[in-house]
């Protein structure tokens, strides 16, 4: 008989791991104990070497669905051992190295129970077990025990206590376990403060009443898992328009929820991987291609060819949708640009002018977590927003990053996340949104403090973006100065490339890759705004090999929301305005621009009045979209024009492999860098517009032309720099057409293409890149 100590690290707390350990130890006839501590799970066993080995093998084989073993270390145990059986011991609080599981969608067993009249969980909206339910949203400290969560104020009744203590029950040590008798409760209120009269509805309870209200065209604010949502019937145009007007969200697509896959499939095409994702514990929003035969309200996703659908992921949602045979809108419960409400009183104050009713509950949301968004491209998952269901699961870093000090990366200004790096893994926060408002920035700081405390993270290095005006960068500098911590300023596009390298497990010592980073803009090494970059990069450094010829962003930030400014700037960079008027004065876009006072615009550009130069491909997309008549005057969200142009692109042209129909670009060689001149492309587009070529055809040709250009540049650069991998990153590569067209052409010439999957290509992945660059510089100093 031998004695061993087995250390297990990974996602092993609050996911049914200890009950599984207990069951297997009993089956294998072992004595000892298992407990949670700050380092994960600690197991002490006594038995034959053969039985202990069988036990360890089965730990891997029979790991619970939400658990993940990252590391298992066996060693001889030399301490006191007075166990006569195998037991589960109390948790130990010490320095935190373990992981926090992400919130998980309701499992099939709990779903059955809430609809079973003979179950004590029948219609209970907070039913959960070790395989599902809240985790990150309710936790205040580690270890993940009930007294460290917002469930502490709900003492378990006798029945729940019995299930909680029964190692054979799937609710054994499920920290949020509760029932009608002892747990949280939900209730309905009117936004105007008047009493809710039960006779008004055909209802079983307040939760069921929400379905009736939605069917009647009302807007209901629903307190969910990680925050409030605003809901209405997605097939009633009047209700959707009313929601948009009240929420002040003009055009941005609204997320949808449907009771089951069958309802979703009436409106969208769904492949097998998309079905798997919809039904997964993460239960994200999936962008799906729209079917033409059956439509939701026109205002759901104007100008789009996809809809964002998710399935119910809490018992509350399942119960609301039980009688709902059509989709509902389920969008973040906030006024545009503000963080999602999580507190009952705050929600009533902020949302009472949007919602007609509130469905509230009394389980506190500790950590605000929005819904994740993913899409499937070429049968590969592409994460657009990483939040509920995925965060804060750690990202295991490639080889070479094992021995680094604790690092904190502050992320960007838009689509912000922050990142904690420790012992070979990166903990990326959930999506925190844009930090442009005081409320959003305050929420960012609150979440950052929560993570630093949860993980007892004391950074020795802080990494920030080089942009001097980013609020996240300013906060990072402040933290560094206050705590005497070293600060690292990381170039924006280098961070994009490094994030993609890290998630694809490219080792620290790999030879440089060619990173192609296209986005809205990022602060460059030369003080200008970059956004169309070809960088030869490893984790430590980069060399700028090619870029788009910079043009002025007339009006600065205004150019993001008024695409015509980009069109004018691109055209005037390519031609004299008099020449344009002479040849193309009959075009709608030229007539439109003529009204905008070209003489004044030229003076603004010449004098550089709030018109910084940028190589941004994101702004180039906006310019082309406006030229063909998409949102020329105004966008209500960044990238709207480009997204709508992607949606109309002609499929037949995209599927045509002949490369005779493209708009040429000119590559101008310089001493150290190649500049891409878009003038010939603009000449081609203007000629097509004059010949009344359809916008859908021009859109398709532009996408193809850009992919051909990228391929030509890669071929030219490869001859000189001998790289063998190309990274495609930045928000522009969330464009499905560009990603597919570029990847296909690069693969055809033998290039290995690396793209994003588990972290967003947009600025939501930037903090991961910042951490690994800071770590690499530390290791190579």
N, C-alpha and C positions, 0 to 999 in steps of 0.2 A: 504494500500500500504506500502510495506517495501523496504528498501534499503540494498543491500548486496555488499560486496567485495568478489570476487571469485578468488583465486590464483590457477593457474594451472601450475604444473611443469612436465617436461618430454621432449619428442621430440615434441615441439609445435611451433618451429619457422622455417619458410621457407618451410612449408609442407601444406599450405592451411588451417591452423587452425583458424586464425582470420576471414577469409571469412565465414567459417562454423559457427563460433560464431555469426557473424553479421546476417547471414541468419536465424539462429534459434532464435535469439533475436527478429528479426522482426516478425517471424511467431508467437512467443509467446506474442507479443505485449509489449515488455519490452523497457524501455528507459535506456540510459547510454552509456558506451563506452568500447572498448577493445584496449589494446596496448601490444607490446612486450617490455620487459625490461630484465635486466641481470638475473632475477630470473625465467624467463619463460614468461607466459602470465598473464596479470592482467585484470580482468573484473569487471566493476562497473555497477550494474543494479538496476532498480526501477520497482516494479510491485507487483502483489499479490504473496503471499507465494506459492500458488498452481502453478502459472505460472513459477515462478523461479525454483521450484522443477522439473517441467516438462522440463524446459530448461536444467537444469543440467543433468537430466537423458538422454536427447537426445544428450548431448555433448559426452557421453560415447558411445551411440548407433551409432551415425553418424560420428564418428571420421574419418578424412581423412586417406587414405591408408598408408601414410608414417608417420603419427602422432602416438604418444604413450603417454597416460596420466599416469604418475607415481603417481601423488598426486594431489588432488583437495581439497582445504580448503575453506569453506564458513564462512564468519563472517559478523557481522553487520557493515555497513558503516556509519561513523559519520561525514565525511567531507562535504564540500560544494558540492551541486548537482544541476547544472543548465542546465541539458540536457532536450530537448524537443523531442528528437528522439534517436535512437541508432546509434552511429558513430564509425568509426575506428580512433583512435588517433595515433599521431606520436610515434615512439619508444622512449624509455627512456634508456639512458646509465647509468648503475650503476654496482655495484659489480656483477661479473658473477657467476651465479649458474645454468644457463640453459644449455641445451644440444645442440650439433651440429648434425644435421641429416647426415646420410651417403649419399653418392652419390647414385642415383637411376636410374635404367635402364629405357629407353624410354617407356612411357606408351602406351597403345593400341591406344588412341585417337591421340597422336602425331605421332605415326607410320602411321595411316591412312592419316593424313594431309600431311606428306612429300611425299606420293605417289599419292596425289590427285591433278591433274593438275589445278583444280579450287580453290585450297587453296592458300593463300598468303605465306604459308610455304612450298609449293611444292619444294622438293629437297633442302630444307635449312638444312644444316648439323648440326646446333646448336639449332634446335627447342626443346623447353621444356615447361613445365607448373609447377604448384605447386605439381603435382603428380609425377614428374620425373625430371631428369637432375642433374647438378653438385651441390654439396653442400661443403663438406670438401675440395675438390680439388681447390676451388676458393676463400675460405674465408680467410680474413686477421684479422678480429676482430669480436667480438659480440657486439651488436645484428646483426643477419644475415640480413643486409640491403644491397642494391646494392652498396652504397658508401663504404662498408667494404669488397667488393669482387673485383676480377680482372675484373669484368664487368663495373667498374666505368668509364673506358675510352670510353665506348660506350653509349653515350646519346640516350635515346629512341626517335624514330620517333613518329609522331602524332598517327599513328595506334596502335603502341605498347603501347604508353602512355595511349591510350583510353582503351585498353584491361586490362592494369595494374591497372587502376583506377576503372574498372567496377566490382563491387562486385559479379555480377551474372556470370562473366566470370571465367573459371578455371585458367586463367593466372593472376587473381587479386593478386597483390603483389608477383608474382613469380619473384624473384630478377634477375635471368639471362635472362628474356624474351627479345627477339631480333628477327630481321628478316633480309632478304637480304639487306634492305635499311640502317639499323642502327647498325647491329650486327657484330660479328666476321666473318671472311671469311677464306676459305681454298684454297690452291693453290698447284700445283705440281712443283717440281724442279728436275733436274737431279743431281746426285751425282757428276758428273764430271764438273758441272758448265755450261755446254752448254745449249742453250735454248731448251725448250720443244716445239716441233712443233705439233700443234693440228692435222694436217693431218695424223700424224703417227697412230692415234688411231680412232677406232669407239667409239665415246664418246659423251655424253651429256654435260659433264663439267669435270673439273679436278678430281673430286671425282670419277665419273664414269670411268675415264681413268685408275684408279688404278686397277679395275677389269680386264681390258684388259691386263695390264702389268703383273698381277699375272698369268693370263691364258697363257701368253707367256713365263713363267718361270723366270721372273724377281723377285728380292727382293726389297720390298718397305718398307721404314721406315715411319710409320704412327704416327703422333702426335694425341693421343687419349684424354681420360678424365683425367687420373692421371699420364700420362707419355707417352713416345714413345714405340711403338712396332715394331718388325720386322716381316714382313709378306711374305709368298710365298705360292704357290699352294701345298697343302699337299699330292697330289697324284703324284707329279713329283719328283722322287727320285733324279734326278740331281740337282734340285733346292734346295731340303732339304739338301743334302750333301754339296752343295755350302754354304748354310747358316751356317751349323754346322762348317765348316772349317773356314769361315771368322769370326764367332762369338767366335771361340775357345771353343765350347761346345761339347765335344766328344760324350757323351752317355746319359746325363740327358734328360728325356722325354720333348718333346716340346708341348706346349698348342695349342689347335685347336679351331677354330671358324667356325660355319656353319650357313647358312642363316636361317634354321628352323629345327624343331624337325625331320621332315621326312628325311632330309639328314643325320642327326646324327644317326637315327635308321637304316640306311643302313649299318652302320659300327659297331654299338654297341647295346647291349641290354639296354633298358630303362624301369624302373618301374614307377609307378604313382608318388611316392615321388620325384624321380629324375626329372621327367617332371615338377613337381611343382617348384622345386628348379631352374631349368634352366629358367623357365618363371617368376621367382620372381623378385621383384625390386632389390634384391641384385645381381642377375644374375651371380653367381660364376662359376668357372670352376668345373665341376663334373667329378670325376673319374668313368668311365663306363667300364663294361666288354666287351671285343672285340668279335664281331661276326667273325666266320671263313670264311664266304663266300665272303666278300668284304673287301679289304685291302687298307689302306693308304700306303704311301711310307714306306719302311722297316726301314728307318733311323729316323722315327718320335719318336718311343718309343722302342728301341732295348731291348730285354730281358724282355719285360713287357707283361702282359695279360690285361692291361687296357689302355684306352686313356683318356686324359683330354680334355673335350669338354665344350665350352660355346656358348651361343647365342649372337648375336649383342646386345649391351647395350647402344649404342648412335646412333642418327640419321646418323652420319658419317659412322658407321659400317653397318647399314642397307642399306645405299645407295651404298656403295662399293660392298656389296654382292648380290644386287638385281638380277644381271645376272649370279651369280656364283652358279653352280649346284653341286659343290663339296666342301669339306672343305678346309680351308686355315690354315697354321701355323700362330699363332699370339703370339709370344714370346717376353719377355721383351727387350726393346731397349737399350741394354748395351753390353759391352764386359764382358765376364764372370768375376764374383766376384766384379764388380763395380755396383753402383746404377743405376737405370733406368734414362735415360736422360729426362729432362722436358723442357729444354730451346732450342729454335730453333738453335741458333748459336752453343751451346754446342753439340747438337745432330749432326749437320753437321760436326763438328770437329771430333767427336768420332766415328760416324757411317758411314762416307763416304766411308770407306774401306770395309764395310759390305753390305750396301744398294746400289742399282743401282739408285733408285729414292727416293725422300722425298715427302710425303704429309704433308704440314705444315699448321698451322693456327695461328691467332694472338690473341687468348684468352690465357692469361698467366695461367700456372699451378702454383698455390701457394704452394700446398702441394702434394708431390709425393705419389701416392697410387697405389700399385700393385694389380693384380687380386687375389681374394680369391680362395681358393681351398677347396672343401669338398668332402666327399664320403658318401654313405649310407651303413651302416652295421646293419643287423637285423632290418631293417626299422627305424633306428635311424640315425640322421645326425652326422657325425664326421667331425669337422673342422680341416683341416690340415694347412691352412694358412688363418689367419683372416685379411682381408684388405678391398678392395673396396666393398661397399655394406653393410658391417657390422661395420667397425670402423668409427667413434668413439662412436657408440651407447653404453651407459653405461651398466655395469653389476650390477644389484641390488644385494647388498650383503645380506647374511642371517641375521636373527634376532640376535641382540647382537652387531652389528657393527655400530649402528646408531650414537653414540656419540664418534667419534674419530677425532683427529686433522688431518689437511691435511698431506698426506704422498706421497712421490715420491719413486717408485721402479724402479731401473735402468735396470733390466732384465739380460740377459746372453750375451755370446759372439757370439753364433750362433743363427740364426733365431730370432734375437732380437726383442723384443717389450719393451716399458716402460709403466708404469701404474701410474695414478694419483688417489689417493683415497680421497674422500671427502663426508661427510654427508651420509654415508650408501651406497655409490655407487662407483664403480671403473670404470675409463675411461682408457681403454686399447688402446694403439696406434695401428695403422696399422702395419703389418709386415714390419720390416726394414732390414731384411737380416743379413748377417754375417759381423761382424765389423772388419774383418782382414785386410782390405785395408784402406789407409788414406781417400780415397774418400767416402767409406761406413761410416767410423767413423764420418767424417765431416757432412754427410747427417743426421746421427743419432742426432748429436748435434743441427743441424738446426731445425729438426723436434721437438726435445725436447723443444727448446726455443720457437718455434711457439705455442706449446700446453700450455706451462707455461704462455705465454702472453695471448693466447685466453681465457683461463679459469681463468686468474688472480690467478694462483695457487702458493701459497707461503708455501712450505712444512715445517713442523716442525720436521719431521723425514724423513731420506733417508734410504731406504733399498737396500742392494747390495748382490750379491753372494759372498760366502766365498773365491772363487778362487782369489788368490792375483794378478794374471796376466790378468784377464779380463779387457779389456779397459773400459767397462761400470762400473765396480767396482772402477777402479782408478778414473774415472770422478766423480763418486758419492762421493768418499772420498774428492776429491778436492772441490766439491761444498759444502760439509758439513763443511770443514775447513774454507773456504772463508766466508761462511755465518753463521758460528757458529750454525750449525744444528746438532742434534743428529744423529748418524749413527748406523744402525743395520745390522750386517752381518748374512745372512740367508743361512742355508745349502741347497744345490742344490735340493736334493731329497725330503726333507721336504717341500720345496716350490712347487715342482710338486704335491705332495699329497694335500697340502693346496689349491692349485688352483682348483683341481678337487672337493674337498669338497665345496669350495665357490660357484662354478658355479652350484652345485647340491643343494644349499640352506641348507646345513648342519649347524645348529645353532652353535653359538660360544661356548655354554656350553655343547655340546654333548660329551659323553664319547669317549675315543680314538677309532679310527678305525685301521684296519691293512692296511697300505699302501704298495702296491707292486710297486716299481719304477724301471723299467728296461730302461736303455738308453745307450748312447755312453760312457759318463763318466761325473762325477761331483766331485767337491772337497769335500772330506770327513772330518769328525771331527778329524780323526787321521792323517790327512795330506796325505792320500793315495787317489787314484782315485776310487770312488765308481761307481756302475752302475748295480748292481743286488741285490736290497735291499728289505728286509721285515722289515718295520718300524711300530711299534705301535705308532700312532701319534694323537695328537689333534692340535689345531691351535698354541699352545704355545710351545710345546715340543715334543720330540720323543725319542723312545728307539729302538735301532737296535737289532732285534731278530734273523735274519738270513741273510746270504749273500753267494754269490758264492766265493769259495776259490780263492784268488787273484792270477793272473798270470802276467808275465811281458809283457808290451807293447814294444816290441823290436823296438828301433828307435823312441820311443815316437810318435809324430804326424804322422810319416811315416807309422805306423801300420794302421792308418785309411784308407790310400789310397793304401796299399800293403797288401792285406788280408793274404798272405802266412805267414807273420810274426806272425800273431795271431795263425794260424794253428800250426806252429812250437812250439810256446810258450805253447800252450795247450797240445800238444803231449809230449813235454819234461817234462811238469809238471806231466804227468800221467805215463810215462814210461822212461826207459833209451833208448837213441838213438840206442845203439847196439841191444837191444831187438826188437825195431821197425824194424830195418834193417833185423834182422834175420827172423822175421815172415812176413814182408810186403814189402820187397825190390822190388817186382814186381809191386807194385801199382804206378800209374802215379804221385800221389802227393808226395810219398816218393822219387821217382826218382828226382822230381822237387826240393824238399827240400835238397836233398843230394848235388845238385849243389851249393846251397847257403852257403856252408861251415859251417856245424854244429859245428865243433870245435870252430870256431871264435864266433859263435852265443852263444854257451854255456858260453864262457868267458865273453861276453858282459852281459849276464844275471847274471852270478855269481858276477861280479864286479858292477852291477847296473849302467852300462854306458848308460845314456839316455834310460833307460828301466824301467819306473815306474811301480809299481804293480797296477793292477786294477781288480775289480770284475765285470767288464762291460759285460752285456749280449749282448749288441750291437756288441762287439768285438768277443764274442762267436759265434754269427750268422755268422760273417765274416769268422771265422775260419772254421766252418762247410761248408759254401758255397765254400770256396777255396778247401777244401778237396775233394769235389765231382766235382770239375772242373769248378766252376763258378768264373771268374775273379781272379784267384790265383795271377797273377803277379801284376795287377794294376787296381785300380778303378779311375774313373774321378770325382766322387762325393761321399760324405760320405754315407754309407749304400747301395751302388749300389749292392754289392754282395748279401747282405741279401734280398734286394728287388727282385732281379732276382731269388733267391732261392724260395722265396714265390710264384713267378709267375709260377714256373715249378712243384710245389708240386702236387702229384697225387691225383686227386679228389676222386677216388674210395676208396682209403685208408682213406682219411679225413672223408668220409661219413660212414665208417665202425665203428659201435659202439663197436665192440669187442676190449677189451683192452689187447690183447695178444701180439701185435706187437709194443713194445716200447723199447727204449734204457734206461737202468736204470741209475740213479744217486745215489750217496752215500751221506747220510747226517751224518756228523761227529759232534757229540755233544761236546760242550765246556762249560765252566762255565757260561758265559753270552750270548753266541751267537752260533748258529748252522752254520756250514760251509757246503756248497754244493760242493761235489767233483765230477767233470765231468769225471774222469778217466774211470768208467765203461761204460759210454755213448760212449766214444771214442773207446773203445774196440769193442763195438757193431757196430759202423760205419765202422771201419777198416775191421772187419770180413765180413760185407755186401759188402764192396768194393771188397774184395778178391773173394767173390762169384759172383761178377759182377752184383749185384743188381743195378737197374737203379737209376741214380741220383734223378729222380722225386719221386721214392719210398722212398729213404733215406730222402729227404727233407720233405716229408709228415710225416714220422715216427719221425723225429726230432721235428717238430712242436707239434705233439701229445704228445711226451715224455715230452716236457717242460711243456705242460698244465697239464699232469698227475702229474709231480713233484710239480708244484705250488699247486695243489689241495691237495696233501699229506701233504705238509708243512702247509698249512692253517688248515687242520684238526688237525694236531699235536699241532699247536700253539693255536688253539681255546680252546682246553681242559685246557690249562694253563692260558690263558689271557682273555677268555670270551668276546671277541669282537663280534659284530653282523653285522658289515659292512666291506667289503673289497673294497679298492680303487685300480683300475688298471690304472697306469699312466706312463709317460715317453715315449720317441720316439719309443721304441721297440713295445709298444702297439698300434702303428699305423699299425702294421702288422695285416691284417684282419684275417688270419688263427689263429694266436695265441690268438687274442682277442676273437674270436668266440669260439674256443675250450676251452679256460680257463673259459670264462663266463658260458658256458653250463655246465661244470663240477662243478663249484662252486655253481651254482643255483640248480643243482641236489642234492647237500648235504645240501641245505637249507640256503646258504649264500646269503645275499643281496649284489649284485655287483654294484659298482658305477664307471661309466666311463665318459669320456669327451664327450662333444657335441659342446658347443658354443665357447670354447677356445681350442687350440691345446694341445694334449698330449705331444708334443715335447716342446722344449725350448721357443716356441712362447707364451706359457701360463705361463712361469715361473714368470714374473713380477707380475701377479695377485696373485700368491701364496706368493711372497715376501711382498706385501702390506698387505695381511690379517694376516700374521704371525706378522709383525711389529705392526699392529693395535691390535692384541690379546695381545701381550706382553705389550703394553701401557695400555690396559684396565685392565690387571691382575697384574700390578706392585704393 
